[in-house]
Amino acid sequence: MSTLYEDLMEGLNEILEAQKTGKKMKSTTLSIPEVHHYTNKEIRAIRNRTGMTQTIFAGFMGVSKKTVEAWERGKNHPTGPACRLLALIESDGIKQM
């Protein structure tokens, strides 16, 4: 059988044993923040803080320069994954390059 199956079964058996014996189990709760939707001014400010040109920023984000231009003009808006990456840049503070 696969390792995944064995790992899952082991975990389920541990849970069943803990329920029978009243043993406390360690648990972790994760919360995922809502995706922030960035305005054109916020995007330009993030890019400017990094010191990147639109071309370099586009390469970093994995999009075309035209996409970055459209975002900064407010013509288009980044979607989920791009917004998550912008949030990481903003919170992690990728400094001026």
Protein Blocks (a to p, Z undefined) as FASTA:
>chain_A
ZZklmmmmmmmmmmmmmmmnopacddddddddddddddfklmmmmmmmnopafklmmmmn
opafklmmmmmnomaccdfklmmmmmmmmmnopacZZ
